[in-house]
Amino acid sequence: MNKLFKYDGLQQPDVIAAYLEAVRDGFASGEITLSQGEDVLRLIPKGLVAVTVEGKAKGEDRKLKLTFRWKEREQECSAPLLITARDEDDA
C-alpha cells in the first residue's frame, strides 16, 4: 500500500507542542494516526526506528526537521547478532 499524508500550515508553538506530545504518545502506544478531514493515515511503529534530526539557520529563517523511518513487518526482527572472541585462557 502506498499512501502519502502531507500537511503544510502555520501553527502557534503551543499547538506544535501538542502535536509532538501526540507523536510521543503514539510511539509509546504503538500507533500514530494522522488525519485531516477525510484524509487519514494510520502508522504502526515496530522494531527499530531510524531517527534523523536536521536544524538550519539561514538569515532570519529557521528550520527544524524530524524524520522517523521504520519497516512495518508482521514479525519482529531476528535474534540480535552476537560476536565473540576466543578467550586467551581457551588457547
C-alpha positions in Angstrom: 0.0 0.0 0.0 1.4 3.4 -0.9 -0.2 6.4 0.7 1.1 9.9 1.4 -0.2 12.3 4.0 1.1 15.8 3.9 0.1 18.9 5.8 1.6 22.4 5.4 0.3 25.2 7.6 1.1 27.8 10.2 0.6 26.9 13.9 1.3 28.5 17.2 4.2 26.9 19.2 1.8 25.5 21.8 -0.2 23.7 19.1 3.0 22.2 17.7 4.0 21.1 21.2 0.7 19.3 21.5 1.4 17.6 18.1 4.8 16.5 19.4 3.2 15.1 22.5 0.7 13.1 20.4 3.6 11.7 18.3 5.4 10.8 21.5 2.3 9.1 22.9 1.8 7.3 19.6 5.3 5.8 19.7 4.7 4.7 23.3 1.3 3.1 22.5 2.3 1.7 19.1 0.0 3.6 16.8 0.2 7.1 15.3 -2.8 8.4 13.3 -2.6 11.4 11.0 -5.8 12.9 9.9 -7.3 16.0 8.2 -10.9 15.8 7.0 -11.3 12.6 5.1 -7.6 12.0 4.7 -6.4 9.5 7.3 -3.1 7.6 7.6 -2.5 5.1 10.4 1.1 4.2 11.3 2.2 1.3 13.4 5.8 1.8 14.5 7.5 -1.6 15.3 11.1 -2.7 16.0 13.9 -0.3 15.4 13.1 3.3 14.2 15.7 5.3 12.3 15.7 9.0 13.5 17.1 12.0 11.6 17.2 15.5 13.1 18.2 18.4 11.0 18.4 22.1 12.1 19.2 25.0 9.9 19.6 28.7 10.4 19.8 30.9 7.3 19.4 34.7 7.7 16.3 35.2 9.7 14.8 31.8 8.7 15.0 28.8 11.0 14.2 25.2 10.1 13.8 22.0 12.3 13.1 18.7 10.5 12.4 15.5 12.4 12.2 12.3 10.4 11.3 8.8 11.7 11.6 5.7 9.4 10.8 2.1 10.0 9.5 -1.0 8.3 6.1 -2.3 9.3 6.6 -6.1 9.4 4.5 -8.9 10.7 7.3 -10.4 12.6 9.9 -8.8 14.9 13.5 -8.7 13.7 15.5 -11.9 14.1 17.7 -12.5 17.1 20.4 -10.0 17.7 23.9 -10.5 16.3 26.5 -11.9 18.8 30.2 -11.7 18.0 32.7 -13.1 20.5 36.5 -13.5 20.5 38.3 -16.6 21.7 39.3 -16.2 25.4 43.1 -16.2 25.9 42.5 -18.9 28.6 41.0 -21.2 26.0 44.2 -21.3 24.0 
